[in-house]
Amino acid sequence: MEKLKIGVIFGGMSTENEVSCVSANSVIKNLDRSKYDIYPIYISKIGEWFKVTNIIENKKILIDNIVEVLKSLDVVFPVLHGLYGEDGTIQGFLKLLKIPYVGCGVLASSIGMDKVYTKIVFEKAGINQTKHIYLRKKNDNYIYVDEKFNEKVLELHDITKIIIEKLKFPMFIKPSNSGSSVGISKANNLEELQKAIIEASKYDKKILIEEGIIGREVECAVLGNENVISSCIGEVKSADEFYSYDAKYNNQESKTIIPAEISESKSKEIQELAIKAFKAIDGKGLSRVDFFIEKDTEKVYINEINTLPGFTNISMYPKLFEQIGIPYSLLLDKLIELASV
């Protein structure tokens, strides 16, 4: 049987370039070489495309005609996190070239990447989520966008007054388009809130402010196109105040518990919500859906959906499916089978 030519694209022009490289190394290591010829392709932080001739020694050659290279492949596996990789950009490019690729399509990718618009879809789907406020940065001021999308241009101190009237501390301030918790801050008072808004605006003009939930952070992985299955539930135990970029990748005290120590009924509720959220954004292939379980009420709140979750050796997505009997290599086989144009 002839082997499939699989292009693994990684790196990218985002703050998650390095994480993407680690994920791609794991993917390439676990792809079955009896089934696939593997073609690693690296995108630099400035948007140059390279054919990787030796991934261990990081040897690569600049590609003159990327369209020609991509069209020679049977399936592309974009292992790209963040902007230009997880937001529908690469998906649209591959779709235009009629090349099958792993993962969500253009619409689901763009919605899943933009936290503000994900909230709108989840609200329409009736999925419970925390209170939130949407802002946009405009020069030295900010635009407050209300529930009906009416806009008001305000200075920072005026906009924080509105936020404090509507939301309780602690609050989480996030760039709307970012991943791996890049640019996210926790605020416990007015001064921290102002600093956090300024920090988030460095990464995106659109900013989301959420009311914090005291409780447990859990995650569920999903797999499929029409017949979607879910994994077991995993719990995140952050070594920091919240699961920041540093807590995820640098702090060895952060840990995950798989399966999470929650009731069967709560697990089933989260699994059903994960599939519902995935279908609500028109997901295909894979996603990881993150939730909170509120401490006092046991109420489940959706946090966000990740349409291209991490694939490092410590990433939750492959570990959750491994727990229910789908090892890493088989998971990659299934994702390649699900690839569509």
N, C-alpha and C positions, 0 to 999 in steps of 0.2 A: 504494500500500500504506500502510495506517494505521501511524503510528509507535507504538512501544511507549513507555509511560510508565515511566521508570526513576527510582526514588528512590535517591539516594546519601546514606546516613546516615554521619555522621562526628562527630569530637569525642569525647564520652563522658566518663563519670565515672571516669576512670582516670589513672594517671601518664603515659599515652601520648596524652593529648588532643592535644597539639601535633603529634606525629608523625602521628597520624591525619588531622589537617587538611592536612598536606603531601601525604600519600598521596591523599586525596580530591581535592585540586586537580589532581593528575596524572591521576587516573581521569576526572574531569569534562572535562578538557582533551582527552583522547584518545577519549572516546566519540563515535561517529559520529552527528552531528546529522541526517544524512539518514535514519537508522533510528530514532532515539530522541528523545523529549522528556524533558529531564533536570530532575529536581526535587531540588535539594540540600537536605538536612535536617541541621541542626546540633544536637547535644546538648551542653549546657554541662556544666561540671564539677560543678554542683549538680543536674543532671538535668532542666533545662528544655529543651524542644524548640522549635526555631525553623525557620521556612521561610526559606531564604536567597534573597533577591531579587537580590542582586548579590554574587557570590562574590569578585570582585576588590576591591570597595570594602567588603566585609564588612558589607553591609546585610542585616538580617534582621528578621523579624516573629515574635513569640511565637505559637505554635500553641495554640489553645484545646482542640481535639479531635483528638489525634494519631491515634486509631483511624480516624476519618472520612478523614483525609488519607491514611493508609497504604492503606486499602481502595480508594482511587481509583486506586492505582498497579497496573501490570501485574507488575512485578518490583522487588524491593528489593535494592540492592547495599550491604551493611553494610561500610563501610570503617572499622571500629572495631577498634582494637588493645587488648589487655589486658582487665581486668575489665569486666564488663557488656556486652562487645562480642564478645569472642573466646572466652568461657567457656560459651556455650550460653544465656545469658540473653536476648539479643535474638533469637536463633534460636527459642527457645521461644515468645516473644511473637509473632513473625511466623507461626509454625506454628499457634498458637492462632487467629490471625486468618485462616488459610488463604491467606496471601500468599506466592507463590513468592519465594525469595531465593537469592542467590549464596552458594555455599560449603557448608561442612560443616554437618551437622545438630546437634541438641542433644547427643547422646551423644558424638560425635567431638569436638565443640568443647569440652565440659567435660573430657573425658579429656586432650585435647591441651593444654589450658591448665594442668592440674594435673600438674606434673612428677613428683610422687610416684606418681600413679596411671598416668601414661604409662609409667613404669618397670615397673610390675607387668604391664601389657599386653605390653610389649616382651619381658619375661622369658618370659612364657607363649608368645610367638611365636618364641622361640629366637633373638632378635636380640641380638648381643653388645653389652654396655654396661659402663661402668666401675663399680667398687665404689662403694657409696653407703650413706648412713645417713639415716634419717628421724627428725626431731624435731618436737615441737609445743610452742609456748609456752603456759605456764599461769601467769598472774599473774607472780610474780618468779622462777619456776622453769621447768623444761623437762621434757617427757615424752619419754623415749627409747622408740621403738617398734622392736622387734626384727623379724627376718625372718618370724616367725609372728604378728606383730601383738600380742604381749604388751607391756604398757606398764609403765614405771617412772618415777616422778616424782623428778627429781634437780635439785640446784643446778648452776649453770653450770660450776663447776670440776670437779665429779664427772662431768658428762656429757662434758666435753672429754677427760677421762682415757680413757673408753670409746672415743671417736672416734679418739684417737691410737693406741690398741691395735689398732684394726681397719683404719685407713686410713693411707696414707703421705702426707707433704707432697710437693709442694704440693697443697692442697685448694681446691675451689671451693664457696662457700656461697651458696645461692640461696633466695629466697622460692619456695615451691612454685607459687604463682599470681602470676606477673608476666611481663612481656614486655619486649622491647628491652633486655635485660640490666639492667633497673632493680633495684637492691637487691642485685646480685651482687658478691661480693668474692672475691679470691684470698688464701689464707693460706699463709704459708711457715713459721710457727711457732705456738706455743701462744697467745701474746699476740694475734697477728693473727687466729687462729681464734676466740677469745672475742669480739673486737671485731666480727668478721664475722657471727657468730651474732646478736649484739645488733642489728646493722644490718639483717640480713635480716628479723628479727622485727618491724621497723617497718612492713613491707609485707605480711606474711602471718603467721598463727600457725603455719602449717606450713612447715618448713624442710628443705631437702635439702642434704646435704653429700656431695660427690663427690670421689673420688681423682682428681687431675689426670693428664692424659695428655700426654706430650711428643711433639708431632707436628704434623701439618698439619690445619687446619680447612677442611672442604669442605662444599658444600651442593648439593642436588639438588631441583629443582622437579617437582611432579607435577600432572597435569591430567586430570580425567575423573570419571565416576561408576562404571560397571562396567568399561568399556574404558579403563583408565588408562594414560596415556603419561607418560614422564619426559623431562626436559630433559637437556642435557649437564651436566657437573659444573663448579662454580665453586669457586675457592679464595679464602679470606679471609686477607689479610695485614694484621694489626692493627698499628697504630703504638704501641699500649700493650701492657702485659703480657698482656692478653687482650682480646677484642672486647667491651668495655664499652659502655654507652650513649654516653659521650663519644667513644669511638673510632669508633663507628658513625656518629654524626651531626655531630660537631664537629671531629674531628681529620682534617685534609685529607691527612695522611700515610698514613692507613689506605687500603687499596686492595683491589680484587678482581681476580682473574685468571680470565677466561672465554675459552675452556675451561681448566680446570685442567691443569697439565702433569703428568699421570699416565698410566699405561699404559691401553691399551684394555680389558684384562681387569679392571683395578681400577675403571675407569669403569663397566663393565657390572655388576660386583659391587655397586657403590654404587647404581646405578639400580634394580637388582632389589630391593635392601634398602629403598630409598625407597618403592617401590610396595607392598612387603610391609608396611612400617610403616603406610602410609596405609590399607591395607585392614584391618590389624589393629585400628585404632581406629574402623573403619566410616566412613572418610573419604568425602566427596563434594565434587566441584567442584575444589578446589585445596588445596595445602599445600606448604610448603617443609620439607625434611627435612635436618637438619644432622648431620654426622659428623666423626669424627677418624680420621686415618690415623696410627697409631703410628710413630714415627721408626725404631726399631730393627727392629721385626717386620713392618711394613707391614700389621699387623692393623687392620681397620676396626671402629670403635666408634660406635654411634649416640649422638648427643648429645640431640637433642630434635626434635619436630615442631611446626611453626607452622601452624595451620589458617587464620589470616588474616594472611599475611605482608605485609610492607611493600610499598606500591605507589608509593613516591616515585620521582623520576627517577633515583635512584642505587640503588634497591632491587634485590636479587639476583633475586627471583622473575621480574619481567618481563624483566630482562636475560638470564637463562638461556634463556628461550624465544625471545627475539629472536635469540639466537645460532644456534638450530636452525630459523630461518625463520618464526617466528610473531611478527610485530610486535605492539607494545603494543595497538593498536586491534583487531586480529583476536583477540588473546588475550581482550580484554574481551567481544567478540562471543561467543566460545566459552563463556566463563563464564556469560554471560546465558542462552545456549541450555541449559546444564547446570542452571540454577536449578530447584529443586523445592520443593514444599510440605512 
